[in-house]
């Protein structure tokens, strides 16, 4: 009867576990580790949601997905409705469901998570996206053509999201990608076992159905500059070239054979399929013992990849403790299960090589934690006299990346900061050059996929307003 008081909802404290490959098996292959929920599991997980009136989970979503609405639909078994709701604001749901750090975003604010485990929002999103991909993608509404043309430089998460939103608004969008396959960091930076490339390409194909044109092997700054794009018929440009310039330790021996940047190591493996060599044209040498320098997600990806490429030992060498690791907890847990080893409070001082310049060992120094630094993490302080030699023959440097300077250097009137990042309004992506917008890692420095997508959405909204205000096309 209407007005009757509903019985209190039964609280289920724990998330439904995610099925996964056995660690011993998966550490030897590149198949996806997390296998995904089954239908009955995803419905059960969705029913854990308390359906809060104020929906605090939404404040943690950079692309403003209506989380309670899609979870409600999933709980009812209406996966078509759920994925349509997600795609109102999220152009890449199958990707986000796999690689977004939900634990520090939407799930962080889940009311259920205050006393128990939060609702597994990302796992539900992944199921809904995969459900649609398996059945054929439903068409999305596209506005009538405006006659305006937009160039998007870079096909990573920021660029693809911006392109999708502008295409749905009726603008003619062309994405320019420097590499031979669209997807940016989603293709070259994240391993197959975390994000299958077929999923990325399926999402790219969905954008093409919206009318987005994609040109690969197109290095903006070489074949054409941003200025030339604007003078050549494009009404606006979005720059989403990411952070692809690797940082190094600047220690002796770092240019020895067997030292990789994480960017090269993962690009060779992920995009160029080096793990299939000789079936692939791209070889990659991985020795018996691998040291990965760094503690973020890229470091975890590199260490786990090394094991799959045949390393007997794969080490994370990190100058802080386990409590300061910036990598996702799930990725750390998976790395431990697969056999990755950790050398905490340790940092290299010199890479040792033989007469042929091949890595033979790494000299290290031990650290202790001092006072917190500007980021809030306790600063590592070297302990004099604690030098030791680590037996390794391959080193992967995964301590961060900076912006590639090519596009900023070849664009007139574009302001950059001292680190080389493009200066852009965080709310709109507007740069110092009229008609040029930017977002993602090229602006913020290396960050998450979903934050880049949020920047792409914000820029698309501002660009649509800018293009509309230009008046009708003559």
Buried (B, 14 or more C-beta within 10 A) or exposed (E): EEEEEEEEEEEBEEBBEBEBBEBEEBBEEBEBBBEBBEEEBBBBBBBBBEEBEEBBBBEBBBBEBBBBBBBBBBBEBBBBBBBBBBBBBBBBBBBBBBBBBBBEBBBBBBBBBEEBBBBBBBBBBBBBBBBBBEEEBEEBEEEEEBEBBBBBBBBBBBBBBBBBBBBBBBBBBBBBBBBEBBBBBBBBBBBBBBBBBEBBBBBBEBBEEBBBBBBBEBBBBEEBBBBBBBEEEBBBBBBBBBBBBBBEBEBBBBEBEBBBBBBBBBBBBBBBBBBEBEEBEBEBBBBEBBBBBBBBBBBBBBBBBBBBBEBEBBBBBBBBBEEBBBBBEBBBEBBBBBBBBBBBBBBBBBBBBEEEEBBBBBBBBBBEBEEEEEEEBBBBEBEEEEEEEBEBBBBBBBBBBBBBEBBBEBBEEBEBEEEBBBBBBEEBBBBEBEBBBBBBBBBBBBBBBBBBBBBBBBBBBBBBEBBBEEEEEE
